[in-house]
Amino acid sequence: MKNTRSSEPYQFSNIRSQNKNEILEDYVEAIQEILQNKGDVKNADLAQHFGVSQATVNKNLKRLISFNLAKSEPYRSIFLTEKGEKLATQSKQKHEIVYNFLIKLGVSRKTAENDSEGIEHHVSDETLKLMKKFK
């Protein structure tokens, strides 16, 4: 069977790799936002933000810590490392660029918000640069 543009084997491995990072990006972005709005972040804040259990937050927080994106101690606030801050800022910028691009195309705000959340994790730097230029 002939491969089409969307069925090259390297594309599937690339997508799987991106999917692994989505949660990390979402969490650092949420931690940064909650820190700015509230001053500190607890597991319960993240559980409420994502609509998940505290056990799920604990599991993901362990991943963040293992990737040196966040730090936390029992019964203490959660903080981003320098690496985590950088990832959160980059993720937020990508989200805003994609969101603004979709709005300029005429997509409703609600749909643009929902779509930009998924697209931000998979958009290439090349596409992102062109989206940013679109006015």
Residue pairs with C-beta under 8 A, 6 or more apart in sequence:
3 9
15 122
18 121
18 122
19 121
21 121
22 121
23 60
23 63
24 60
24 63
24 64
24 67
24 69
24 87
25 87
25 88
25 91
25 120
25 121
26 50
26 91
27 46
27 60
27 61
27 64
27 69
27 70
28 64
28 69
28 70
28 80
28 84
28 85
28 87
28 88
28 91
29 88
29 91
29 92
29 95
30 46
30 49
30 50
31 41
31 46
31 70
31 78
31 79
31 80
31 84
31 88
32 80
32 85
32 88
32 89
32 92
34 41
34 45
34 46
34 49
35 41
35 79
35 80
38 45
40 77
41 77
41 78
41 79
42 77
42 78
43 54
43 57
43 58
43 61
43 78
44 54
46 52
46 57
46 60
46 61
46 78
47 53
47 54
47 56
47 57
50 56
50 57
61 70
61 72
61 78
64 70
64 84
65 71
65 72
67 83
68 81
68 83
68 84
69 80
69 81
69 83
69 84
69 87
70 78
70 79
70 80
70 81
70 84
71 78
71 79
71 80
71 81
72 78
72 79
80 88
91 120
94 120
94 123
94 128
95 116
95 117
95 120
97 128
97 131
97 132
98 115
98 116
98 119
98 120
98 123
98 128
98 131
99 112
99 113
99 116
100 131
101 131
101 132
101 134
102 111
102 112
102 115
102 116
103 109
103 112
104 134
104 135
107 115
123 131
